Amino acid sequence: MNSPADSNQKLYRLLTYLLSPIMPIIVLVSDSMKKDPVLKKDAVQSLAYAVVAFVISIILTVTVILACLAPVLFIPTIIWAIQSYQGKDINIPVITDFCKKQNWSRISRG
């Protein structure tokens, strides 16, 4: 059976994607949470995706028709949240590699 720590980690991982950018910032500021490498990786990735999605949504608001597509950027975060809750490793195309190259979350392959 899962320990309370495992279920807490699952919940925090879920929330980092659903409540981005607020929850990832909380995770990265909290001493107890940022020590967990998996949670830290998810927080960094989620925060980076939130910034990219924000910039893209600003660009899409140039026209009314394109502005209707901006909420579609939230769909991947729901999928990643569910996958992270199931314990899967989340790799966001381009963003995961960028975060690794910047050494933001000190992610090791494995």
Secondary structure, DSSP 8 states (H G I E B T S, - for coil): ---HHHHHHHHHHHHHHHTTTHHHHHHHH-HHHHT-HHHHHHHHHHHHHHHHHHHHHHHHTTSHHHHTTGGGGGHHHHHHHHHHHTT-----TTHHHHHHHHTSS-----
